[in-house]
Amino acid sequence: MANLFTKLPLLLGSPASGTAGGSGSMVTTFVTFGLVILIFYFLIIRPQNKKQKETKRMLSALKKGDKVVSIGGIHGTVVAVKEQTTVVKVDDNIKLEFSKSAISSVVNEG
């Protein structure tokens, strides 16, 4: 237990009595920098990667008859799915061709 208390000032960044202060502050700097990277990874990078995978899965599963919403807010029904685009029926006589990346979500009714 006494050993922990002698190392505690070193972990907090203040030099222990009789030691050089430069190495202790370097350790705490690296530990702090590592913690910041971990926080960014778990709060920003990882959720973003999950969302990208989910969006890619949703776009590859598009099929005729799906009700979709574009990133511009246009609601419609998929009439045809091509390699890079989808044809969406918005009204009785209106069909629009969108890039697949312009589809924001598939609406599940029921």
Buried (B, 14 or more C-beta within 10 A) or exposed (E): EEEEEEEEBBEEBEBEEEEEEEEBBEEBEEEEEEEEEEEEEEEEEEEEEEEEEEBEEBBEEBEEEBBBBBEEEBEBBBBEBEEEBBBBBEEEEEEBEBEBEBBBEBEEEE
